């Protein structure tokens, strides 16, 4: 029972870490897109991707503290 709880916590944390890595990759791709295709909404999309990455990283840190 104890081992199952530890494994489930580790799996949740690992999934969130992968999600944060994905969010950082999205930030990189949006940055490349903004340099290639310059539009009026580029800064808004870039800001949204940075906020998303910050949220994902914050979620990992919060979960680390809770678990």
PyMOL commands that set and color helices and strands:
alter all, ss='L'
color gray80, all
select helices_A, chain A and resi 2-36+42-66
alter helices_A, ss='H'
color red, helices_A
deselect
rebuild
show_as cartoon
